[in-house]
Amino acid sequence: MEKKISKKTLSKSFHHWYYGNLTCFSQEHMQTFGYLTSMLPIIEELYDKKEDQEKALKTYTAFFNTEPQLGTVIVGVTAGLEEARANGAQDVDDETINGLRAGLMGPIAGIGDSLVVGTVIPILLGIALGMSTGGSPLGAIFYIIVWNLFAYFGMKFLYFKGYELGGKAVDFLVGPQGEALRESITMLGGIVIGAVAATWVSIKTSFTMTAAGATKPFLELQKTLDGVYPGFLTAAFVILCWYLLAKKKMSPIKVMLLLVVVAFVGVVIGFFNPGLKY
């Protein structure tokens, strides 16, 4: 008799991943134990003997780490493969499943980080910031509700879609189509980050130069910069932060402390005006 994972068990497996993908998270194991937790209901339903369950679970003790929202599809794919293995599929073994997981971790992380972290979250935060003008709590409420709805139903869709596709998902995610998708999303993410930075980051200078005896300055640096390149200081600071984070591998805390020092020194020497909105 062919074994079939029930919808109830699939749902339970998904919820284990949704709530526990970072279970016992560490630098050594990352999401390994979260993965094990999500596969436990699948294994218990497919195998009756304890020794068979233990053998199947050992497959998922290998290191695993990816973007957790989009990575849900990998859990769904392996649920489908585990079902096939329980039904005697000769071409599905430990090596096949772990090879697939290892092969999908990187591509999924690349797509997920660009799509979710680099695009969706900044867009939602941008909308929320706009709604929070004047101290309104609507922005925070909007973000909490919309993000959780997006994450839950998006992850659930990906899990069940991965289960339906099984190994067929690999051809798309790691092939030429997947590469093109990753590049497109990365470009879109860069555009969104640039738009958010230009909208919400405002850096201006109060630096002026006045000739002896004159009542008006002959140079107002901010007006000069605006005439040549509006938003130049904002762009320069965003690029500086990117350089320090991406190229120099500085931590966000160190970058923020550095910006505080730059702002303090700038105010002391008169380059920034503490009354201006930066």
Secondary structure, DSSP 8 states (H G I E B T S, - for coil): ------HHHHHHHHHHHHHHTTTT--TTTBTHHHHHHHHHHHHHHH--SHHHHHHHHHGGGS-B---TTTTHHHHHHHHHHHHHHHTT-TT--HHHHHHHHHHHHHHHHHHHIIIIIIIIHHHHHHHHHHHTGGG-THHHHHHHHHHHHHHHHHHHHHHHHHHHHTTHHHHHHHSHHHHHHHHHHHHHHHHHHHHHHHHH-------EE--TT-SS-SEEHHHHHHHHSTTHHHHHHHHHHHIIIIIS---HHHHHHHHHHHHHHHHHTTSS-TTS--
